Amino acid sequence: QVQLVESGGGLVQAGGSLRLSCAASGRPFSSYATGWFRQAPGKEREFVAAISRGGSRTHYAASVQGRCTISRDNAKNTAYLQMNVLKPEDTAAYYCAARLNVTGAILLSENNYDYWGQGTQVTVSS
């Protein structure tokens, strides 16, 4: 089992940047595929980015492609989401998710994930 805690959210002006962190505790983080999702008020949770357990494979939603970078440091048991050129439509609660994964695959659906953090709020003002 793994516990996830997100941090790094906040209020930023459009065009700005934020780096979200997802700190994991429990079993070795290197065993877990990891993803970031977000949920805006009144909307369903949506996929943002995913990374394989070793970090060699990544995938992004079209809406953030080219503006966001997902990464991980397994030695620090932490995953990151660097977000640049933020837009007001990026405003949402951002969630880190993990699933024990032996194949090294990246997981794109929230239904694939077993563990979730509490979320960190990102607000982008225009």
C-alpha positions in Angstrom: 0.0 0.0 0.0 1.1 3.6 -0.7 0.0 6.9 0.7 0.2 10.0 -1.6 0.3 13.7 -0.6 0.2 16.4 -3.2 1.7 19.9 -2.7 2.7 22.9 -4.8 -0.7 24.2 -5.8 -1.7 27.9 -5.5 -2.9 31.0 -7.2 -1.0 32.1 -10.3 -1.6 34.5 -13.1 -2.2 33.3 -16.6 1.1 32.6 -18.3 2.8 31.6 -15.1 4.2 28.3 -13.9 3.7 25.9 -11.0 5.4 22.6 -10.0 3.2 20.1 -8.3 4.7 17.4 -6.1 3.4 14.0 -5.1 5.2 12.5 -2.1 4.7 8.8 -1.6 5.1 6.7 1.5 4.7 3.1 2.2 5.9 0.5 -0.3 8.7 1.5 -2.7 7.5 4.1 -5.1 9.4 2.6 -7.9 6.9 -0.2 -8.1 4.0 2.1 -9.0 2.8 3.6 -12.2 1.8 7.2 -11.5 -0.6 9.7 -13.0 -2.0 13.2 -12.5 -5.6 14.0 -12.9 -7.6 17.2 -12.3 -11.2 18.1 -11.5 -12.7 21.5 -12.1 -15.9 22.6 -10.3 -18.9 21.1 -11.9 -16.9 18.9 -14.2 -15.7 15.3 -14.2 -12.2 14.3 -13.2 -9.9 14.2 -16.2 -6.6 12.7 -17.1 -3.6 15.1 -17.3 -0.4 13.0 -17.5 1.0 9.6 -16.7 4.4 8.1 -16.2 5.7 4.6 -16.0 7.2 3.3 -12.8 10.7 3.7 -14.0 10.0 7.1 -15.6 11.0 6.1 -19.2 7.5 6.4 -20.6 5.1 9.4 -20.3 1.8 10.5 -21.9 -0.1 13.7 -21.8 -3.6 14.9 -22.4 -3.9 17.0 -25.5 -4.9 20.0 -23.5 -1.6 20.1 -21.6 0.8 18.6 -24.2 3.7 20.9 -24.7 3.0 22.9 -21.5 3.4 20.2 -18.8 6.1 17.8 -17.9 5.6 14.8 -15.7 8.6 13.3 -14.0 9.6 11.2 -10.9 12.5 10.7 -8.6 12.1 7.3 -7.1 15.0 7.8 -4.8 13.0 10.6 -3.2 9.6 8.7 -3.6 8.2 11.8 -5.4 6.5 12.5 -8.6 6.2 15.9 -10.2 4.1 17.8 -12.6 5.7 20.9 -14.0 3.1 23.2 -15.5 4.0 26.2 -17.7 2.1 28.8 -19.6 -0.9 28.2 -17.3 -4.3 29.2 -18.5 -7.5 30.0 -16.6 -9.0 26.7 -17.9 -6.3 24.9 -16.0 -8.0 25.9 -12.8 -8.9 22.7 -10.9 -8.0 20.4 -8.0 -5.1 18.3 -9.1 -4.7 14.7 -7.9 -1.9 12.3 -7.9 -2.7 8.6 -8.4 -0.7 5.4 -8.2 -1.1 1.7 -9.0 1.3 -1.2 -8.3 2.5 -2.2 -11.7 5.0 -4.8 -12.8 5.0 -4.3 -16.5 6.2 -0.8 -16.8 3.1 0.4 -18.6 1.6 3.9 -18.4 -2.0 4.0 -17.2 -4.3 6.6 -18.7 -7.7 5.9 -17.1 -8.6 6.9 -13.5 -10.2 3.4 -13.2 -6.7 1.9 -13.5 -5.5 3.5 -10.3 -5.9 2.2 -6.8 -4.4 4.9 -4.7 -5.2 8.7 -4.7 -4.0 11.7 -2.8 -6.2 14.4 -1.3 -5.5 16.9 -4.1 -3.9 20.3 -4.4 -5.8 23.3 -5.7 -4.5 25.3 -8.7 -6.2 28.6 -9.6 -5.1 30.5 -12.6 -6.3 34.1 -12.8 -6.8 35.9 -16.1 
